[in-house]
């Protein structure tokens, strides 16, 4: 069995934590845990572990405020989404934005109005 490669993009468990930090700007582990949606309640120790992983990955940094560590995002939402799209392009679409767009157009239920809006955006580039 081969060990799973560590993801440099946000995992499903890490993204909600980053959403809380992006919304708050800075927060302690307790504040992040409280900020998670009630249907996504996560134990303090789990949040702490995920915050440490995010720090190792370079997404957050902390400072000490008394006994508490206060975390803040180092990577913004836009940069995180661009990194995820680049990884998606690399892994599944041979680094081809065209293949990604064609896949979306073929597989997703896109109405005519949205297609026209996309054409307008492409025409303005």
Secondary structure in CASP SS format (residue, H / E / C, confidence):
PFRMAT SS
TARGET T0000
AUTHOR 0000-0000-0000
METHOD secondary structure of the structure
MODEL  1
X C 1.00
X C 1.00
X C 1.00
X C 1.00
X C 1.00
X C 1.00
X C 1.00
X C 1.00
X C 1.00
X C 1.00
X C 1.00
X H 1.00
X H 1.00
X H 1.00
X H 1.00
X H 1.00
X H 1.00
X H 1.00
X H 1.00
X H 1.00
X H 1.00
X H 1.00
X H 1.00
X H 1.00
X C 1.00
X E 1.00
X E 1.00
X C 1.00
X H 1.00
X H 1.00
X H 1.00
X H 1.00
X H 1.00
X H 1.00
X H 1.00
X C 1.00
X C 1.00
X H 1.00
X H 1.00
X H 1.00
X C 1.00
X C 1.00
X C 1.00
X H 1.00
X H 1.00
X H 1.00
X H 1.00
X H 1.00
X H 1.00
X H 1.00
X H 1.00
X H 1.00
X H 1.00
X H 1.00
X H 1.00
X H 1.00
X H 1.00
X C 1.00
X C 1.00
X E 1.00
X E 1.00
X E 1.00
X E 1.00
X E 1.00
X E 1.00
X C 1.00
X C 1.00
X E 1.00
X E 1.00
X E 1.00
X E 1.00
X E 1.00
X E 1.00
X C 1.00
X C 1.00
X C 1.00
X H 1.00
X H 1.00
X H 1.00
X H 1.00
X H 1.00
X H 1.00
X H 1.00
X H 1.00
X H 1.00
X H 1.00
X H 1.00
X H 1.00
X H 1.00
X H 1.00
X H 1.00
X H 1.00
X C 1.00
X C 1.00
X C 1.00
X C 1.00
X H 1.00
X H 1.00
X H 1.00
X H 1.00
X H 1.00
X H 1.00
X H 1.00
X H 1.00
X H 1.00
X H 1.00
X H 1.00
X C 1.00
X C 1.00
X C 1.00
X C 1.00
X H 1.00
X H 1.00
X H 1.00
X H 1.00
X H 1.00
X H 1.00
X H 1.00
X H 1.00
X H 1.00
X H 1.00
X H 1.00
X H 1.00
X C 1.00
X C 1.00
END
